[in-house]
Amino acid sequence: MNGLKTSLKVGLQMLAFLARAGSHPASVREMAAQMDQSEKYLEQLLLPLRRARLVTSVRGPHGGYLLARPAAYITLLEVVQLLQGPVTFCDCPSRQCRECLNPSLWQSLESCVETSMASVTLADAMGGRAPELPRRLALGSGWVQDGLGI
């Protein structure tokens, strides 16, 4: 895992901007000026967000973009998978990889991360504090405790 892609960071900022705008459609120009990003780049990010029905567009002179549903109903997992791609620790083409030490361990950890991200909403992320995550998740043959130990 190489960290968060810029597209994910900017996409989350854009979704938060739209959440704060509420029922007022925000134009790409407004978002670009506020976020110090190019309009062209934001338009590129809005395409997959529209296709995934996370945002909707409003036409007209006072048009722009709105969240398609409240921030409390958009999960971090949805946005990450859309703008960053699937959560993977082992990028081997086969899930029966012989190069990785214990592939099922990595698959379990991926599942744990996905479960945690699915429990965090855009509203949580905007709240400025870490949400309460499950302390212990059962994963197949083992346990992941406090997000670290196996």
C-alpha positions as CSV (number, residue, x, y, z in Angstrom):
1,M,0.0,0.0,0.0
2,N,1.5,3.3,-1.1
3,G,-0.7,5.8,0.7
4,L,-3.6,7.8,-0.5
5,K,-3.8,8.9,-4.1
6,T,-4.3,12.6,-4.8
7,S,-7.5,11.8,-6.6
8,L,-8.9,10.3,-3.4
9,K,-7.8,13.2,-1.3
10,V,-9.2,15.8,-3.7
11,G,-12.4,13.8,-4.2
12,L,-13.1,13.6,-0.5
13,Q,-12.5,17.4,-0.2
14,M,-14.9,17.9,-3.1
15,L,-17.6,15.7,-1.5
16,A,-17.1,17.5,1.8
17,F,-17.5,20.8,0.0
18,L,-20.8,19.6,-1.5
19,A,-22.0,18.3,1.8
20,R,-21.4,21.7,3.4
21,A,-23.2,23.4,0.5
22,G,-26.3,21.4,1.3
23,S,-29.1,22.0,-1.1
24,H,-27.2,24.8,-2.9
25,P,-25.7,23.4,-6.1
26,A,-21.9,24.1,-6.2
27,S,-20.3,24.9,-9.5
28,V,-17.0,23.5,-10.6
29,R,-15.6,27.0,-10.6
30,E,-16.6,27.6,-7.0
31,M,-15.0,24.3,-5.9
32,A,-11.8,24.9,-7.9
33,A,-11.4,28.4,-6.4
34,Q,-12.0,27.1,-2.8
35,M,-9.8,24.0,-3.1
36,D,-7.1,25.6,-5.3
37,Q,-7.5,23.0,-8.0
38,S,-8.0,23.2,-11.7
39,E,-11.6,23.1,-13.0
40,K,-10.5,20.5,-15.6
41,Y,-9.1,18.2,-12.8
42,L,-12.3,18.5,-10.7
43,E,-14.4,17.7,-13.8
44,Q,-12.4,14.5,-14.3
45,L,-13.1,13.5,-10.8
46,L,-16.8,14.3,-11.0
47,L,-17.3,11.9,-13.9
48,P,-16.8,8.7,-11.8
49,L,-18.6,10.3,-8.8
50,R,-21.6,11.0,-11.1
51,R,-21.6,7.5,-12.6
52,A,-21.5,5.9,-9.2
53,R,-24.4,8.2,-8.2
54,L,-22.6,9.9,-5.3
55,V,-23.2,13.3,-6.9
56,T,-25.9,14.7,-9.2
57,S,-25.7,17.6,-11.6
58,V,-28.1,20.5,-11.8
59,R,-28.3,22.3,-15.2
60,G,-28.9,26.0,-15.7
61,P,-27.3,29.3,-14.7
62,H,-27.5,28.5,-11.0
63,G,-26.6,24.9,-11.6
64,G,-23.7,22.8,-10.3
65,Y,-23.3,19.6,-8.3
66,L,-25.1,18.2,-5.2
67,L,-24.5,15.1,-3.1
68,A,-26.9,12.5,-4.4
69,R,-27.6,11.4,-0.8
70,P,-26.7,12.7,2.7
71,A,-23.0,12.5,3.8
72,A,-24.1,10.1,6.6
73,Y,-25.1,7.6,3.9
74,I,-21.9,7.7,1.8
75,T,-19.2,5.4,3.2
76,L,-15.5,5.9,3.0
77,L,-15.2,2.4,1.4
78,E,-17.4,3.5,-1.5
79,V,-15.3,6.6,-2.2
80,V,-11.9,4.8,-1.7
81,Q,-12.8,1.9,-4.0
82,L,-14.1,4.4,-6.6
83,L,-11.2,6.9,-6.6
84,Q,-8.3,4.8,-5.3
85,G,-9.2,1.3,-6.3
86,P,-9.7,-1.9,-4.3
87,V,-8.0,-2.3,-0.9
88,T,-5.1,-4.7,-1.5
89,F,-2.0,-5.5,0.4
90,C,-0.9,-8.4,-1.8
91,D,-1.2,-7.4,-5.5
92,C,-0.4,-10.8,-6.9
93,P,-2.6,-11.9,-9.8
94,S,-3.7,-15.1,-8.1
95,R,-5.2,-15.3,-4.6
96,Q,-3.2,-18.6,-4.2
97,C,0.1,-16.7,-4.5
98,R,3.2,-18.6,-3.4
99,E,5.3,-15.4,-3.1
100,C,3.4,-13.9,-0.2
101,L,3.8,-15.3,3.2
102,N,0.4,-16.6,4.2
103,P,-2.0,-15.1,1.5
104,S,-5.0,-15.7,3.6
105,L,-3.6,-13.4,6.3
106,W,-3.4,-10.6,3.8
107,Q,-6.9,-11.3,2.5
108,S,-8.2,-11.2,6.1
109,L,-6.5,-7.9,6.8
110,E,-7.9,-6.5,3.5
111,S,-11.3,-7.6,4.7
112,C,-10.7,-6.0,8.1
113,V,-9.8,-2.7,6.5
114,E,-12.8,-2.8,4.2
115,T,-15.1,-3.5,7.1
116,S,-13.7,-0.6,9.0
117,M,-14.0,1.8,6.1
118,A,-17.5,0.6,5.4
119,S,-18.4,1.7,8.9
120,V,-17.1,5.2,8.5
121,T,-19.2,7.7,6.6
122,L,-18.3,11.0,4.8
123,A,-20.1,12.7,7.7
124,D,-17.8,11.0,10.2
125,A,-14.7,12.0,8.2
126,M,-15.9,15.6,8.1
127,G,-16.6,15.5,11.9
128,G,-12.9,16.0,12.7
129,R,-12.5,13.1,15.1
130,A,-11.9,9.4,14.6
131,P,-15.1,7.3,14.8
132,E,-15.3,4.4,17.2
133,L,-14.2,1.3,15.2
134,P,-14.8,-2.3,16.2
135,R,-12.1,-3.4,18.7
136,R,-12.2,-7.0,17.6
137,L,-13.2,-8.5,14.3
138,A,-13.5,-12.3,13.8
139,L,-11.7,-13.2,10.6
140,G,-11.7,-16.7,9.4
141,S,-9.1,-18.7,11.3
142,G,-7.7,-15.9,13.4
143,W,-8.4,-12.6,15.2
144,V,-7.4,-9.1,14.5
145,Q,-7.4,-7.1,17.8
146,D,-7.2,-3.3,18.0
147,G,-6.3,-3.2,14.3
148,L,-2.8,-4.4,14.8
149,G,-2.1,-7.8,16.4
150,I,-2.9,-11.1,14.8
